[in-house]
Amino acid sequence: MSTYVDGFSMRCVSDVTRGDFMRMCKEITARLVDPSSGIKILPQAISEGGIIYQQQHVTTTTTTPPTREYKCMRFNAHNQEFTWPTIDCNTVETDWTDSTTLLYPAGLRIQTFLKAFYDSKPWTIRELKIVKAVLEDVCRMKVTRLPAAKKLLGR
């Protein structure tokens, strides 16, 4: 099964910095990801931006080959005056942690798009509720209704 569907919409209640966004990624990782998995949620290096489940280089004693998981939530600002910054995947954590550089201005409206392919599990309502709570708490976003569970298992 895969996920390839519109997610929820959100609006920035106040300005969001890169540091806020990185705190959001760390909080989502802490709430959703098994620490032994070697996965982190990070800002995605893609034109419209978003978050991605990123497999970190983990030393393991098993002979199980790595999976081809791909799971992300794209953030589309609907042709507003906004450009997602270029991201260096090797330094994004250090570059963005505690950064006061403005990422999203107050009032910006964003539509999410959910993707999960290959060996990745589809997005779940449980995951989206956690992401929604963190977006509202850490990034001060006003998030709309979540998509229906049956839509998450499409395509």
N, C-alpha and C positions, 0 to 999 in steps of 0.2 A: 504494500500500500504506500501511497505517497500523498503529500499535501501540495496543492497548487491552487490557492484561493485567496480572495480578498479577506483581510483580517478585520480590524476595527479602525475607526478614525479617532484622532485625538487633536487637541488644541493646546498650545503652550499658554498656560495661565501667566507665567512670567518668563523672563529670559532663562535659557538653559545654556550652561557653559560646557566645554569639553570635559572639564573635571566632573560636573554633574553627570554627564553621560557615562563616563568611566565608572563612577560610583554606582550608577544604575547597573552597568554590566557586571560588576563585582557582586552586587547584591543578588541579581538574578542567578548568577553562577552559584552563590552560596545556598540559595533556596531550591534550585532545580537539579544541580549536577552532583553526582557521586564523586567525592574528591579523588578516589582511586582511579577514576576513568581517564584522567589527563585532559579533560575537556574544559574549556573556558568559554564564556560568552564574551565576545569582543566587538568593537565597532567594525563594520564590514567595509572593506576597500572596494566599493562599487559605486557607480556614479550617483545613484539616488540615496545611498547610505542605508544604514540599518544595523542589525546585529546578526552575528553568526556564531553557531556552535563551532568552535575551533579546536581541533585535536592538537594537543601539545606533544612535543617529543618526549615520550616516556620510556624509560628503561624498564623492560619487563623480562621475567624469567620464563614466560610461556612461549610456546611456538605458534600461537595463534596469529595469523597474518592480520595486519590492520584492515579496518573496514573502509569502505568508500562513502562514508556518511557525508551528507550535505543537508544542513538544516539552517535556515535563516529567516529573518523577518525584515523585509525591505521597508524603508520609510520613504514615501513619495510625497513631496511638498506641493503637488499639483500646479506646476508651472508658476509658482509664486517667485518672488525675488529671493531666491535661496539657492546656494550651491554647496553641496556636500564637499568637505575638504578632501584633498588628496591624503591618503593614509599610507604610511610605511608600515607594513605588517610586522616588521621586525622591531619597531620602536614605539608602536602606538600606545602600549601600556605606560611606558615612561613619559612619552610626549604628552599624553592626555591626563594622566593622574595629577590632580590638583591644579590643572590649567584653568585660568580664568578667562580664556579666549571664548568669546561668544560663539555658540554653535547654532542655536535656534532662538530667534527673537520672540518676545511675547506676542501672542496673537496668531502665530504661524499655525496653519492647519496641515495635518499630516494623515495620509491614508496608509495603512500597513498592508503588505502582501506577504502571505505565508508560503514558504517552500520547504519541502522535505523530500529528498530523493535518495535513490540507490539503497544503501543499507540503513538509512536513518528511519527512525520511527516517526509516524505522522505527528503533527502538532495535536495536543489534547486541550480540552477545556481547562483542566487543572493547570497546565503550563500557562495558558493565556490569562487565567485569573491571577497567577503569581506575577506575570509580566505587567499586567494592568495595575496591580497594587503597587509594584515598585515604580512604575512610570508616574503614578499619581503622587507617591510619597517623595521619591528622590528628585524627579525632574519636574514636579508640579504640573503635570499634564492632566487635562480633562479628557477622559477616555469614554468613548461611546460603547454601545452594546457589543458584546462579543458575537462572533459568527456561531451559527448552529453547529453542534457536534457532528451531525451527519455530513455537513459540508467539508469538514476537515479531512475526511477519508476519500475524497474524490480523486479522479484521474489516476 
